[in-house]
Amino acid sequence: MTPQDIILKPVLTEKGYDGIADKTYTFVVAKSANKTQIKIAVEEMFGVDVLSVNTVTRPGKIKRMGRNQGYTPKTKKAVVRLKEASKPIEYFNSLT
């Protein structure tokens, strides 16, 4: 898998913006990716040094359409913390 297949998109929420000052970034990642693959993908894509990676898998929600019901897809989110000596990710600097 390439880094672009692992890191799908950034999570741009209020809680995500609060972490930028602490060099903590949140991404939606592939469901099959593990923490080591996520760490390597972030380091390759952005040229930074990763300290830790925390992941959470969010289950799909039940949605109804008339009498039929189904689930929205599961998603996986990764919270990536950079080392103090590492440079910040430039993409997020333009947002703050």
C-alpha positions in Angstrom: 0.0 0.0 0.0 1.2 3.5 -0.8 1.0 6.3 1.7 -1.8 7.8 -0.3 -3.8 4.6 0.1 -3.3 4.7 3.9 -3.9 8.4 4.7 -7.3 9.2 3.2 -8.1 12.7 4.4 -7.5 15.0 7.4 -10.1 15.5 10.1 -10.9 19.2 10.3 -12.9 19.7 13.4 -12.7 22.1 16.4 -11.0 19.4 18.5 -8.6 18.7 15.6 -7.7 22.4 15.3 -6.9 22.5 19.1 -4.3 19.8 18.7 -2.3 21.6 16.0 -0.6 23.8 18.6 0.6 20.6 20.3 1.7 19.0 17.0 -1.2 16.5 17.2 -3.0 15.8 13.9 -6.0 13.7 13.1 -6.5 11.7 9.9 -9.1 9.3 8.4 -7.1 6.2 7.4 -7.7 2.9 5.7 -9.5 0.4 7.8 -6.8 -2.3 7.2 -3.9 0.0 8.1 -2.1 -0.6 11.4 -0.2 1.9 13.6 3.2 1.1 12.1 1.9 1.6 8.5 0.3 4.9 9.5 3.5 6.1 11.1 5.6 5.3 8.0 2.9 6.9 5.7 2.8 10.2 7.6 6.6 10.4 7.8 6.9 9.8 4.0 4.1 12.1 2.9 4.9 15.1 5.1 8.6 14.6 6.0 8.1 14.8 9.8 9.1 12.6 12.8 6.2 10.8 14.4 6.3 10.2 18.2 3.1 8.2 18.6 0.0 7.0 16.7 -3.4 6.3 18.4 -6.2 4.7 16.4 -10.0 4.4 16.9 -12.5 2.4 14.8 -15.9 4.1 14.6 -18.8 1.7 13.9 -21.4 2.6 11.3 -24.6 4.2 12.4 -28.0 2.8 11.7 -29.9 4.8 9.0 -33.4 4.2 7.9 -35.0 4.9 4.5 -38.7 4.2 4.9 -39.1 0.7 6.3 -35.7 -0.4 5.2 -32.6 0.1 7.4 -28.9 -0.2 6.9 -25.6 0.9 8.3 -23.2 3.7 7.2 -19.7 2.4 6.6 -17.2 1.9 9.4 -14.3 4.4 9.5 -10.9 4.4 11.2 -9.4 7.5 12.6 -5.7 8.0 13.6 -4.4 10.7 16.0 -0.7 11.3 15.2 1.6 13.1 17.6 4.9 14.5 16.3 8.2 14.8 18.2 9.1 18.2 19.7 12.1 18.6 17.4 10.0 17.8 14.3 8.7 20.5 12.0 5.0 21.0 11.8 2.9 19.9 8.9 2.6 22.9 6.5 -0.9 21.9 5.3 -2.4 22.5 8.8 -0.4 25.8 9.3 -2.4 27.5 6.6 -5.7 26.6 8.4 -4.9 28.2 11.7 
